[in-house]
Amino acid sequence: MWRTGGLVVMAVVLALVPDSGCTLREGDCEVCVSFLGRFYQSLKDDKVEFTATSVEKALLNYCKETKGKENRLCYYIGATSDAATKITNEVSKPLSHHIPVEKICEKLKKKDSQICELKYDKQIDLSTVDLKKLRVKDLKKILDDWGESCKGCVEKSDYIRKINELMPKYAPKAASARTDL
């Protein structure tokens, strides 16, 4: 008798306690929340009709312009041409009903945990950083973010020279703030 009563109490307690694995904490799903927030705002700004099909079509177009982590998110939800799965309806349908992006990302996390593991890379402050102290990987990333490459660069100094050369074009404020040029 005691065992079945204990099981019933345990079941009631488990039903009342929220599942901590599904709710988002501060910093969780950083890329998902940020990307979908901007996407939702663009839909409102462009006065797009909020139907599931029109939102999905807009999402596919929006994902064509993405790079880096955001492109990886689009891949995970199936909004890129090379994606293996397609769960874009898990985004478009809730957005068409104006459900908060945090809740959508929470639901996506249940479908594919990789979505919430995406984090933006830390931005390098080019106006204060000593380029000589950065790793070549970071120097390459700066150039890649600018859409540039360094053909023929072999040494770290080659990458630094290329960055200093292109900085006035891509980061004019940082270039004017630097004193080592």
WOSUL-V331149 format. One record per backbone hydrogen bond with DSSP energy under -1.0 kcal/mol. CO is the residue of the C=O (numbers start at 1). NH is the residue of the N-H. Records with the same first field share a line. If there is no record, write none. Layout:
CO->NH ; NH
This chain:
1->5
2->6
3->7
4->8
5->9
6->10
7->11
8->12
9->13
10->14
11->15
12->16
13->17
19->22
25->28
29->33
30->34
31->35
32->36
33->37
34->38
35->39
36->40
37->41
38->42
39->43
40->44
41->45
42->46
43->48
49->51
51->55
52->56
53->57
54->58
55->59
56->60
57->61
58->62
59->63
63->66
67->70
68->72
69->73
70->74
71->75
72->76
73->77
74->79
77->87
80->83
87->90
88->91 ; 92
89->93
91->95
92->96
94->99
95->98
100->104
101->105
102->106
103->107
104->108
105->109
106->110
107->111
108->112
112->115
116->29
118->31
124->126
125->128 ; 129
130->133
135->139
136->140
137->141
138->142
139->143
140->144
141->145
142->146
143->148
144->147
150->153
155->159
156->160
157->161
158->162
159->163
160->164
161->165
162->166
163->167
166->170
167->171
171->175
172->176
173->177
174->178
